[in-house]
Amino acid sequence: MGFFSSFSFQKENGKIKKETLENIHQHEEDRVLLKENIKLNLESVDKYQAIKMAGKILVDSGYVEEDYIEAMIQREKDLSTYIGCGVAIPHGVGKARKLIKKSGIVVLQFPKGVDFGVEKAYLVIGIAGVGDKHLQILSNIATIIGEDQEKLEHLKTTKDVQYIYETFTRIQSS
């Protein structure tokens, strides 16, 4: 099942129906991804500026403490967060985990790309995961971007926040 949306099961006409809690009761402050944390059609910047932008949104949304941004930059200096297919996933590791208040992600779209060395990232997805959720978030992102090349290309250029939000929050069958 998808990680970015919580889910519930309800009976409807005798059948069990999956429904996201976002459509029922879930409080905005409990969501891993908020629509306002999706920024589209951004002008190209250098990779460190893109990482700072993602980190600032994580801070402003209450996911992490301010020092997490520096940990994200250090992670990039130690080992690139570019994962291929035009996607980078900056995040803090090690001691930075104590700077995470709650799990969250931000999605920054750069239609002209951000140079991450050998290749360009068109999606910069900043993440902060409490405990094992860090790995769950990475796994979910990998599933989403690896599913369908056409969909990935659309994510890189769409001007529709709702499309990106639904892509990252939909419930996936196991």
C-alpha positions in Angstrom: 0.0 0.0 0.0 1.1 3.6 -0.6 3.0 5.3 2.2 2.1 8.9 1.6 -1.6 8.5 2.3 -3.1 6.9 5.3 -6.0 4.7 4.5 -9.0 3.1 6.0 -11.4 0.3 4.9 -15.1 0.9 4.8 -18.0 -1.3 3.8 -20.0 0.0 1.0 -22.8 -2.2 -0.5 -21.3 -5.2 1.3 -17.9 -4.7 -0.3 -14.8 -3.4 1.5 -13.7 -0.1 0.0 -10.3 1.5 0.5 -10.5 5.2 1.1 -7.8 7.7 2.0 -8.1 9.3 5.4 -7.3 12.6 3.6 -10.8 12.4 2.2 -12.3 11.6 5.6 -10.7 13.0 8.8 -6.9 13.2 8.5 -5.5 16.4 9.9 -3.3 18.3 7.5 -0.5 18.5 10.0 -0.2 14.7 10.0 0.3 14.4 6.2 3.7 13.4 4.8 3.1 15.5 1.7 1.1 18.8 1.6 0.0 20.4 -1.7 1.7 23.6 -0.7 5.0 21.7 -0.5 4.9 21.0 -4.2 6.6 23.8 -6.2 6.3 23.7 -10.0 8.0 25.4 -12.9 11.0 26.6 -10.9 13.9 28.4 -12.5 17.1 26.3 -12.7 19.6 26.9 -9.8 22.7 25.0 -8.7 22.2 21.8 -6.8 23.0 23.2 -3.4 20.5 26.0 -3.9 17.9 23.4 -4.9 18.7 21.4 -1.8 18.5 24.5 0.4 15.1 25.3 -1.1 13.8 21.8 -0.3 15.2 22.0 3.2 13.7 25.3 3.9 10.2 24.0 3.0 10.8 21.0 5.2 11.7 23.4 8.1 8.8 25.8 7.4 6.4 22.9 7.4 7.5 21.7 10.7 9.1 18.4 9.5 12.7 19.2 10.6 14.8 21.6 12.5 16.9 24.3 10.7 20.2 22.4 11.0 18.8 19.6 8.9 19.4 21.7 5.8 23.1 21.7 6.4 22.9 17.9 6.9 21.2 17.6 3.5 24.0 19.6 1.9 26.7 17.6 3.6 25.0 14.4 2.4 25.2 15.7 -1.1 28.9 16.5 -0.7 29.6 13.0 0.7 27.5 11.1 -1.9 25.3 12.4 -4.6 21.6 12.2 -3.9 20.9 12.0 -7.7 19.3 8.6 -8.2 18.8 8.7 -12.0 15.9 9.3 -14.4 16.1 13.0 -13.7 15.4 12.7 -10.0 17.4 13.7 -6.9 16.3 12.9 -3.4 18.3 15.1 -0.9 18.1 14.1 2.7 20.1 14.0 5.9 21.6 10.9 7.3 23.2 9.7 10.5 23.1 12.3 13.3 20.7 14.4 11.2 17.9 12.0 12.1 17.6 13.5 15.5 16.7 16.8 13.7 13.6 15.3 12.2 10.4 16.2 14.0 8.0 14.1 11.8 8.2 12.4 8.4 7.6 14.6 5.4 8.5 15.2 1.7 8.6 18.2 -0.6 8.6 18.1 -4.4 10.4 20.7 -6.4 10.1 20.6 -10.2 12.7 22.3 -12.4 11.6 21.8 -16.1 15.0 22.9 -17.4 16.8 20.8 -14.8 19.4 21.3 -12.1 22.9 20.1 -12.8 23.8 17.2 -10.4 27.2 16.5 -12.0 26.8 14.0 -14.8 23.1 14.5 -15.2 20.3 16.9 -14.5 17.5 16.5 -12.0 14.1 17.7 -13.0 12.5 16.6 -9.8 14.2 17.3 -6.5 12.4 15.5 -3.7 13.5 16.5 -0.3 12.7 13.9 2.4 12.8 13.5 6.1 11.8 10.2 7.6 11.4 9.3 11.3 12.9 5.9 12.0 12.3 3.2 9.4 9.9 5.6 7.5 13.0 7.0 5.8 13.4 3.7 3.9 9.6 3.4 3.3 9.6 6.9 1.7 12.6 6.1 -0.5 11.0 2.8 -1.6 7.7 4.5 -2.4 9.4 7.2 -4.5 11.4 4.6 -6.3 8.2 2.7 -7.1 6.5 5.9 -8.4 9.3 7.0 -10.6 10.1 3.5 -11.9 6.6 2.6 -12.8 6.1 4.3 -16.1 8.5 6.4 -18.1 5.7 8.5 -19.7 4.3 9.3 -16.3 7.7 10.3 -15.0 8.2 12.6 -18.0 4.8 14.2 -17.2 5.8 14.7 -13.6 8.9 16.7 -14.8 6.8 19.1 -16.8 3.3 19.3 -15.5 1.8 22.5 -14.3 -0.8 20.6 -12.2 0.0 20.4 -8.5 -3.0 18.1 -8.1 -1.5 15.6 -10.5 1.8 15.4 -8.6 -0.1 15.3 -5.3 -2.3 12.4 -6.4 0.7 10.5 -7.9 2.6 10.6 -4.6 -0.4 10.1 -2.3 -2.4 7.4 -4.1 -2.9 4.1 -2.4 -0.9 1.4 -4.2 -1.8 -2.2 -4.1 0.8 -4.6 -2.7 
